[in-house]
Amino acid sequence: MKLEGMHLQRMLRGQKRSERVFKIVAGGALLFALVALAILIIDVFLDGFRRLDWQFLTSFPSRKPERAGVLSALVGTVYMMGLTALLAFPIGVGAAIYLEEYARKKNWFSRLIEVNIANLAGVPSILYGLLGLELFVRMMGLGRSVLAGALTMALLVLPIVIIASREAIRVVSPAIKEGSFALGASRWQTIWYQVLPIAFPGILTGSILAFSRVIGEAAPMITIGALAFIAFLPDSPLSPFTVLPIQIFNWVSRPQKGFFTCAAAGILILLAVLLMMNAAAVFLRQRYQKRLYL
Amino acid sequence: MKTTRWLIAAVMSAGLALPAPAQAAGLKGKIMIDGSSTVYPITEAVAEEFQEQNPGVRITVGISGTGGGFKKFGRGETDISNASRPIKSSEAEAAKKSGVEYIELPVAFDGLAVMVHPSNTWCDSMTVAELKKLWEPAAQGKITRWNQIRAGWPDEEIHLFGAGVDSGTFDYFTEAIVGKAQSSRGDFTSSEDDNVLVQGISSDRLALGFFGLAYYDHNKEKLKLVAIDDENSSNGSGPILPTRETVEGGTYQPLARPIFIYVNKKSAERPEVSAFVRFYLENAPTLVPEVGYISLPGEVYRLAANRFEVKKSGSVFAGGGPKVGVTLANLLEQSR
């Protein structure tokens, strides 16, 4: 007995030690990631901070770095993202509702669709760019327009919107649905008045995070041919446009030092837009959740 | 759900409620330009100035590379294509098939500079033969030390940097040095982004690389130029450094090349396009040096403008891709 107790004690001590080591390793991993990110942001901030002013936000691209600005790229990015949201949100949520509420019976067809959606979410974005170029720009004749860009981006984010929406719908308690049915509500009424309001914060958060991915994508935009120099604002969905990542990419590859600073300032603006979108996601989730449980 | 309605309204207005810019009197229309990233800064400068005077004209400039630009140009999708080399026969063929005729106009010179690290004391000049020995495909894995190029140079490794293999710059360098476009050793660090090459060469004592002269001008303190000797005394004898004078005067050979714009002949009938091209050739002498390139002799701009006015189509290079050591005035004169 005594021997066994000692053995147990030793084992416990060993476990404690390995626990401590694991904690240090995991903490170190976190620290490494955070420090790398902090260095990156601080470096960009120091390079670009002085260039950030009203003139930079309200000027078109120029050959002179001190006169250049992000106006057309910023407006192009916001415009394209808005259109993407308008296109991808209803389709994505609709698809999620169908898959979760109507196609509950698992047959080979629904399983095939599910596997495909999961796979599509992992397809490299440049392939969506090539698809968009052939389908929207050439076959549908939309040209290198905001609409062609938004349609391409909508395809890119659809799988993510569908997956996020499905998860949000799935966690709605069956008791609520059954209660609704018991009171004589139809399936449609149950979805519209019970399921969607509860799932909405989750759907919204997932979708906004998916749309914020649109902001950072450069590869598909280059393939469909968003432009580098454009000194006017898009005035219709069929207007040519440019986006922030392309403008930054263009500035980084220029020889003049001034453009390097412009690129850093452009990155800061891109980060600010991203942060604003993520903040909006958090804000909306908080707001809706409070209302539901009060 | 008041908030939902508000949210949808916000998303929609962000997308659709952008004000239409006011149209000024005068020229109107769209000009679509795409192509080489080397020519891009010049076209950007011209477009910027032109648009200031003609706010009704909407110009867009893309950077798909010379080859990518010609693909779109050949389908008739763009009005003007920027090109850092003459059109290839395959590209000319494609354009012909879809009925696109074009006018070829040289707009500037770009010198290719060969560069080493500033602390490199031995390498001040190289002959074309030495560069060929270093860059030809047979050199791969064999010519790896400085003393293999010239006796008396140190017995140390050489680290090579060069333009990306899809660029017109790489096409031209290999054509000029090795004798055949795209023919090169493969064991060097290549990048489409010349700033990466500047970084690489300036941080490696044993480096040697080549890229556009404009990038040297902005990084003079980090790099050292190598003078090039083509061993042909008819265009200046001995090793010659690339400068404005030697590139423009035709003595820095064979690494000085003309760069072009190609104008779709059908587009050139539109008043805004022809006004833009005229403006381009008129203002190139001042705008080209401003963005770091070397302007052509005034005579060549005059011949080019003339070529445009009479709508002379086709390429003076007869679709042969990069050509080395051309005197443009001669070529344009001949083709009149």
Chai-1 contact restraints between the chains, C-beta under 6 A:
chainA,res_idxA,chainB,res_idxB,connection_type,confidence,min_distance_angstrom,max_distance_angstrom,comment,restraint_id
A,S62,B,E48,contact,1.0,0.0,6.0,A-B,restraint_1
A,R63,B,E44,contact,1.0,0.0,6.0,A-B,restraint_2
A,R63,B,A45,contact,1.0,0.0,6.0,A-B,restraint_3
A,R63,B,E48,contact,1.0,0.0,6.0,A-B,restraint_4
A,R63,B,V291,contact,1.0,0.0,6.0,A-B,restraint_5
A,G82,B,V11,contact,1.0,0.0,6.0,A-B,restraint_6
A,G82,B,A14,contact,1.0,0.0,6.0,A-B,restraint_7
A,G82,B,G15,contact,1.0,0.0,6.0,A-B,restraint_8
A,L83,B,G15,contact,1.0,0.0,6.0,A-B,restraint_9
A,A85,B,V11,contact,1.0,0.0,6.0,A-B,restraint_10
A,G225,B,G62,contact,1.0,0.0,6.0,A-B,restraint_11
A,L227,B,T60,contact,1.0,0.0,6.0,A-B,restraint_12
A,L227,B,G62,contact,1.0,0.0,6.0,A-B,restraint_13
A,A228,B,V61,contact,1.0,0.0,6.0,A-B,restraint_14
A,A228,B,G62,contact,1.0,0.0,6.0,A-B,restraint_15
A,A228,B,I63,contact,1.0,0.0,6.0,A-B,restraint_16
A,F229,B,E44,contact,1.0,0.0,6.0,A-B,restraint_17
A,F229,B,A47,contact,1.0,0.0,6.0,A-B,restraint_18
A,F229,B,V61,contact,1.0,0.0,6.0,A-B,restraint_19
A,I230,B,T60,contact,1.0,0.0,6.0,A-B,restraint_20
A,A231,B,Q51,contact,1.0,0.0,6.0,A-B,restraint_21
A,F232,B,P21,contact,1.0,0.0,6.0,A-B,restraint_22
A,F232,B,R58,contact,1.0,0.0,6.0,A-B,restraint_23
A,D235,B,A20,contact,1.0,0.0,6.0,A-B,restraint_24
A,P240,B,T60,contact,1.0,0.0,6.0,A-B,restraint_25
A,S253,B,D193,contact,1.0,0.0,6.0,A-B,restraint_26
A,P255,B,A214,contact,1.0,0.0,6.0,A-B,restraint_27
A,P255,B,Y215,contact,1.0,0.0,6.0,A-B,restraint_28
A,P255,B,H218,contact,1.0,0.0,6.0,A-B,restraint_29
A,Q256,B,H218,contact,1.0,0.0,6.0,A-B,restraint_30
